[in-house]
Every structure is written in C-alpha cells, then in structure tokens.
Amino acid sequence: MIIRSAIRSDLGAILRLLRELGDETPTHPSAVRMSSAAVRAWTRIETDEDRTVLVAERRGQIIGTLDLLLVANLTHDAKPWALVDNVVVEAGSRRGGVGRALVDDAVDRAARAGCYKVEVLSHERRHGAHAFYTTLGFDNTTEGFRRYL
Ligand SMILES: CC(C)(COP(=O)(O)OP(=O)(O)OC[C@H]1O[C@@H](n2cnc3c(N)ncnc32)[C@H](O)[C@@H]1OP(=O)(O)O)[C@@H](O)C(=O)NCCC(=O)NCCS
C-alpha cells in the first residue's frame, strides 16, 4: 500500500469513498455522480497550496482518503495549525492500518509545514472513529460546536 497526494483522475474513487461517511443520500456505489460542483471544488483544492487530499492505494485501487488543510495563524509565534477531515477507509479494508497510515502521513506533512497542532472533529455518534483517533494520540479534551448553514 502507498499513501500519496491525490490527482484529478482519483476524483471518482474519492467521491465513492466519501459516500461511506453517510452525509448524503445513499446511492449504489457504482452510481456516484461526478457533479460539476465537485469538479469545480477539486480545481480549487488542487490549486490551493495549503490543501492536500491524500489517498491510500493498494494494487491500483483507492481504498482510503483524507483531507488535510494547513491554516495560517497569528498566535503561537505565528505557527500554522492543521485540520484533518474526510477520513474514510473502505469498509472491506478497515482495521488493517490504512487509516493509521493516512493520519501518520498527514501529521508528518503538518509537522514539516511547522504546524503546532493537528485538529480533527468527529461527530459524537462515531464511537469507532473516536477510538481510532485516541489510539493515534489525539486527546479528546475539547468540546466542539458546529452550526450547519
Ligand atoms: C475510522 C476509520 C478511518 C479507521 O480506519 P482503519 O483503517 O480501520 O484504522 P486502522 O486499522 O489504522 O486502526 C488503527 C487503530 O485504531 C483503533 N481503531 C480503529 N478503528 C476502530 C474501531 N472501529 N473501534 C475501536 N478501535 C478502532 C485500533 O486500535 C486500531 O488498531 P488495531 O486494529 O491494531 O487494534 C475507518 O473505520 C472508517 O473509515 N470509518 C468510517 C468513516 C469514519 O468514521 N471516518 C471518520 C470521520 S471523523
């Protein structure tokens, strides 16, 4: 398995994986629609030097993804911080170290960029994800608030 930065031709596989987050109306996995909005969003992402979408690839198949955002900052000696989001490993490949490899790679990138912290938010119902992040050294010490628009 390799972890690498995603390229445009990975977009369909990434969108298929993101369906597993269950944030949208479920569709058959083969019926993922690559909307023009998603393609426009990808164009913004790939030209943003503070944004990296990672993929885990095994035998030519994309089996996991993660979105890393570096945020410029005025506190902590103006060191940036990093946000990790949209972490998904395909259901059949879980508990095999793929998620850990994705997060480790993201944390390495954040450290190399001089970040002083990496943040991740996870819905309170995602108990498996909470155990995952705790195992990887993230402290559950903050209360998160979210207002959907
Ligand atoms: C959360 C997720 C990304 C973890 O990916 P993964 O490849 O299965 O994770 P790993 O195999 O690298 O797990 C590393 C360690 O984290 C812990 N862990 C991972 N998933 C866990 C779970 N469901 N329950 C308890 N501990 C878990 C274990 O200690 C594991 O090591 P072990 O398997 O040797 O015991 C994956 O389960 C997933 O895609 N879930 C659905 C989407 C989701 O919830 N994403 C997070 C959104 S915030």
Ligand as a Chemical Component Dictionary entry (heavy atoms), coordinates in Angstrom:
data_LIG
# 
_chem_comp.id                   LIG 
_chem_comp.type                 NON-POLYMER 
_chem_comp.pdbx_formal_charge   0 
_chem_comp.three_letter_code    LIG 
# 
loop_
_chem_comp_atom.comp_id 
_chem_comp_atom.atom_id 
_chem_comp_atom.alt_atom_id 
_chem_comp_atom.type_symbol 
_chem_comp_atom.charge 
_chem_comp_atom.model_Cartn_x 
_chem_comp_atom.model_Cartn_y 
_chem_comp_atom.model_Cartn_z 
_chem_comp_atom.pdbx_ordinal 
LIG C1  C1  C 0 -12.193 5.481  11.334 1  
LIG C2  C2  C 0 -11.505 4.762  10.172 2  
LIG C3  C3  C 0 -10.960 5.820  9.181  3  
LIG C4  C4  C 0 -10.317 3.957  10.718 4  
LIG O1  O1  O 0 -9.597  3.385  9.632  5  
LIG P1  P1  P 0 -8.886  1.953  9.766  6  
LIG O2  O2  O 0 -8.047  1.740  8.567  7  
LIG O3  O3  O 0 -9.901  0.927  10.081 8  
LIG O4  O4  O 0 -7.977  2.196  11.054 9  
LIG P2  P2  P 0 -6.640  1.393  11.470 10 
LIG O5  O5  O 0 -6.727  -0.007 11.034 11 
LIG O6  O6  O 0 -5.459  2.174  11.008 12 
LIG O7  O7  O 0 -6.765  1.495  13.049 13 
LIG C5  C5  C 0 -5.666  1.852  13.892 14 
LIG C6  C6  C 0 -6.101  1.579  15.317 15 
LIG O8  O8  O 0 -7.184  2.446  15.694 16 
LIG C7  C7  C 0 -8.102  1.728  16.529 17 
LIG N1  N1  N 0 -9.386  1.580  15.843 18 
LIG C8  C8  C 0 -9.663  1.749  14.523 19 
LIG N2  N2  N 0 -10.967 1.569  14.267 20 
LIG C9  C9  C 0 -11.549 1.260  15.466 21 
LIG C10 C10 C 0 -12.874 0.951  15.833 22 
LIG N3  N3  N 0 -13.886 0.917  14.954 23 
LIG N4  N4  N 0 -13.113 0.656  17.131 24 
LIG C11 C11 C 0 -12.113 0.677  18.056 25 
LIG N5  N5  N 0 -10.821 0.967  17.742 26 
LIG C12 C12 C 0 -10.548 1.265  16.457 27 
LIG C13 C13 C 0 -7.475  0.365  16.788 28 
LIG O9  O9  O 0 -6.652  0.472  17.922 29 
LIG C14 C14 C 0 -6.626  0.194  15.555 30 
LIG O10 O10 O 0 -5.551  -0.698 15.735 31 
LIG P3  P3  P 0 -5.831  -2.297 15.721 32 
LIG O11 O11 O 0 -6.725  -2.603 14.561 33 
LIG O12 O12 O 0 -4.443  -2.852 15.588 34 
LIG O13 O13 O 0 -6.483  -2.588 17.031 35 
LIG C15 C15 C 0 -12.470 3.777  9.447  36 
LIG O14 O14 O 0 -13.042 2.924  10.424 37 
LIG C16 C16 C 0 -13.583 4.447  8.677  38 
LIG O15 O15 O 0 -13.410 4.808  7.507  39 
LIG N6  N6  N 0 -14.763 4.600  9.327  40 
LIG C17 C17 C 0 -15.939 5.198  8.658  41 
LIG C18 C18 C 0 -15.764 6.667  8.367  42 
LIG C19 C19 C 0 -15.417 7.458  9.620  43 
LIG O16 O16 O 0 -15.998 7.277  10.688 44 
LIG N7  N7  N 0 -14.433 8.360  9.445  45 
LIG C20 C20 C 0 -14.026 9.265  10.489 46 
LIG C21 C21 C 0 -14.817 10.514 10.362 47 
LIG S1  S1  S 0 -14.429 11.636 11.686 48 
# 
loop_
_chem_comp_bond.comp_id 
_chem_comp_bond.atom_id_1 
_chem_comp_bond.atom_id_2 
_chem_comp_bond.value_order 
_chem_comp_bond.pdbx_ordinal 
LIG C1  C2  SING 1  
LIG C2  C3  SING 2  
LIG C2  C4  SING 3  
LIG C2  C15 SING 4  
LIG C4  O1  SING 5  
LIG O1  P1  SING 6  
LIG P1  O2  DOUB 7  
LIG P1  O3  SING 8  
LIG P1  O4  SING 9  
LIG O4  P2  SING 10 
LIG P2  O5  DOUB 11 
LIG P2  O6  SING 12 
LIG P2  O7  SING 13 
LIG O7  C5  SING 14 
LIG C5  C6  SING 15 
LIG C6  O8  SING 16 
LIG C6  C14 SING 17 
LIG O8  C7  SING 18 
LIG C7  N1  SING 19 
LIG C7  C13 SING 20 
LIG N1  C8  SING 21 
LIG N1  C12 SING 22 
LIG C8  N2  DOUB 23 
LIG N2  C9  SING 24 
LIG C9  C10 SING 25 
LIG C9  C12 DOUB 26 
LIG C10 N3  SING 27 
LIG C10 N4  DOUB 28 
LIG N4  C11 SING 29 
LIG C11 N5  DOUB 30 
LIG N5  C12 SING 31 
LIG C13 O9  SING 32 
LIG C13 C14 SING 33 
LIG C14 O10 SING 34 
LIG O10 P3  SING 35 
LIG P3  O11 DOUB 36 
LIG P3  O12 SING 37 
LIG P3  O13 SING 38 
LIG C15 O14 SING 39 
LIG C15 C16 SING 40 
LIG C16 O15 DOUB 41 
LIG C16 N6  SING 42 
LIG N6  C17 SING 43 
LIG C17 C18 SING 44 
LIG C18 C19 SING 45 
LIG C19 O16 DOUB 46 
LIG C19 N7  SING 47 
LIG N7  C20 SING 48 
LIG C20 C21 SING 49 
LIG C21 S1  SING 50 
# 
